[in-house]
Amino acid sequence: MLSPSRTSPRKKTACTPNVRSSPMNPVRSSPLAESSQSSDMVKLVTNKELSISVDRQGLRRACQEATIKKDNAGYILMYKMLDLVFSLEELAESRGLGIGKPRPGEEHKPVLDAGKIAVLKEYVHFWTKKNLATTFSEKRLNKAITERSHYARNQVKRQLDKSKI
């Protein structure tokens, strides 16, 4: 049992000064916290022909979500990173990768930029190999791209329905 003069190490003593922010005594924060508040851009993979920059916070969120779902990490990372590279309208108006035969009436739709997709796939392969010691098939990554472009069409459709009301 503790003696009355001793206190638990977790309890705060009354002699701790009350620190307030003032011009003479500013509250300190770490440099990482300051840099995380600004939206910096990060280059994914520097290619001779193409260099893609994405939002640092968005990339961090995508990588965190992929880390949580390890068995499906490549799919999740590709799905989330498409939003960082392409706009919602680009995804909605495209035919995705354009691998299959276009449906009737979709022949005029453009495909997503193959160079950007190649850089994204390269980044996903690198990230999964480094962090999870595994790689994901091209087929699975292509499925993520197809599903994201399909969902983008649904999102645009909902936005149009809300604007009509």
Secondary structure, DSSP 8 states (H G I E B T S, - for coil): ---TT---TTS--TTS------SSS-----HHHHHHHS--EEEEEE-SS-EEEEEHHHHHHHHHHHHHSGGGHHHHHHHHHHHHHS-HHHHHHS-TT--S---TT-TTS----HHHHHHHHHHHHHHHHHHHS----HHHHHHHHHHHHHHHHHHHHHHHHHHH-
